[in-house]
């Protein structure tokens, strides 16, 4: 019984270490590859990142304040391919912007009144992939502003 508890504790801390290492790698990717592209906008101080697989999607809500100009950027690791895109939706689910099929990977905009918007990030499946294991990589939503 003591060995089983010791093994469980060891596996728990090993899993925590792996998650922390992956999170740190994603933050480094964001700091090196994404934050410089915000210029001349100022980062809001938050790094919103996760690891996604090909075929995955993720969503998050963000608050945008009136009288500010924003740059919303979705930065993906190159292993996920060129097809990643994002959509911005209002409270009613209406799509305000979609980067699908467009370049660059950011949207510059201003809101007339303070509001919460939903950002959906989609990593399409590669229909021509020959392996069963889809690749995974860092995906970051980065927000910059200027007054």
C-alpha positions in Angstrom: 0.0 0.0 0.0 2.9 2.4 0.9 4.5 1.7 -2.5 1.2 2.4 -4.3 0.9 5.8 -2.6 4.5 6.6 -3.3 4.0 5.7 -6.9 0.8 7.8 -7.2 2.6 10.9 -5.6 5.6 10.4 -8.0 3.3 10.2 -11.1 1.3 13.3 -9.9 4.5 15.4 -9.6 5.8 14.1 -12.9 2.6 15.1 -14.6 2.7 18.6 -13.0 6.3 19.0 -14.2 5.5 18.0 -17.8 2.5 20.5 -17.9 4.7 23.2 -16.4 7.4 22.6 -19.0 5.0 22.6 -21.9 3.4 25.8 -20.6 6.8 27.5 -20.3 7.8 26.5 -23.8 4.6 28.0 -25.1 5.2 31.2 -23.3 8.7 31.4 -24.7 7.3 30.8 -28.2 4.8 33.7 -27.7 7.4 36.1 -26.3 9.9 35.4 -29.1 7.5 35.1 -32.1 4.3 36.9 -31.3 4.9 39.9 -29.0 7.3 41.7 -31.4 4.7 41.6 -34.1 2.3 43.7 -32.0 4.4 46.9 -32.5 3.4 49.7 -32.5 0.6 48.5 -30.1 1.3 47.9 -26.4 0.7 44.4 -25.1 -2.0 44.2 -22.4 0.3 42.2 -20.2 -1.5 38.9 -20.6 -0.3 35.9 -22.5 -3.2 33.6 -23.4 -1.7 30.4 -24.9 -2.4 26.7 -25.0 -1.3 23.7 -27.0 -3.7 22.5 -29.6 -3.7 19.5 -32.0 -4.6 19.7 -35.7 -8.4 19.6 -35.9 -8.9 21.3 -32.5 -10.5 24.6 -31.7 -10.5 26.8 -28.6 -12.5 29.8 -27.4 -12.1 32.6 -24.9 -13.9 35.7 -23.9 -12.1 39.0 -23.7 -13.2 42.5 -22.6 -12.6 45.4 -25.0 -12.9 49.0 -23.8 -14.2 51.9 -25.7 -11.9 54.7 -27.1 -9.0 52.3 -27.5 -7.6 50.9 -30.7 -6.7 47.2 -30.6 -4.6 44.7 -32.4 -5.9 41.1 -31.8 -3.4 38.5 -33.0 -3.5 34.8 -33.1 -0.1 33.3 -33.3 0.4 29.6 -34.1 3.4 27.3 -34.2 4.4 26.6 -37.8 4.0 22.8 -37.2 0.2 23.4 -37.3 0.4 24.7 -40.8 -0.9 27.8 -42.5 -4.6 27.1 -42.3 -5.2 28.3 -38.7 -7.8 31.1 -38.4 -9.8 33.0 -35.8 -13.3 34.5 -35.5 -14.4 37.3 -33.3 -18.1 37.1 -32.2 -20.3 39.5 -30.2 -22.7 38.4 -27.4 -25.4 37.5 -29.9 -23.0 35.1 -31.7 -22.7 37.4 -34.7 -19.3 37.1 -36.5 -17.6 40.5 -36.4 -14.4 39.3 -38.1 -13.0 36.1 -39.5 -9.4 35.6 -40.6 -10.3 32.5 -42.5 -8.5 32.5 -45.9 -7.0 35.9 -45.1 -3.5 37.1 -44.2 -2.2 38.6 -41.9 -3.0 36.8 -38.6 -4.2 39.9 -36.8 -7.1 42.3 -36.8 -6.8 46.0 -36.0 -10.1 47.6 -34.8 -11.8 49.9 -32.4 -15.0 49.4 -30.3 -17.6 52.1 -29.8 -18.5 50.9 -26.4 -17.0 48.6 -23.8 -18.0 45.0 -24.6 -17.1 41.3 -24.2 -16.2 39.5 -27.4 -15.6 35.8 -28.0 -12.5 34.7 -29.9 -12.7 31.3 -31.5 -9.4 29.8 -32.8 -9.7 26.9 -35.3 -6.8 24.6 -36.4 -8.1 22.7 -39.4 -7.2 19.1 -40.1 -4.7 18.4 -42.8 -6.6 16.1 -45.2 -3.4 15.0 -46.8 -1.6 14.0 -43.6 -0.3 10.5 -43.9 0.3 9.7 -40.2 -2.4 8.8 -37.7 -1.0 11.1 -35.0 -1.9 14.8 -35.6 0.8 17.4 -34.8 0.4 19.7 -31.8 1.7 23.1 -31.2 1.4 26.3 -29.3 -1.4 28.7 -30.1 -1.5 32.2 -28.5 -4.0 34.9 -28.5 -2.2 38.2 -28.0 -3.8 41.6 -27.5 -2.3 45.0 -28.0 -3.8 48.5 -27.6 -3.0 52.1 -28.2 -5.0 55.2 -27.1 
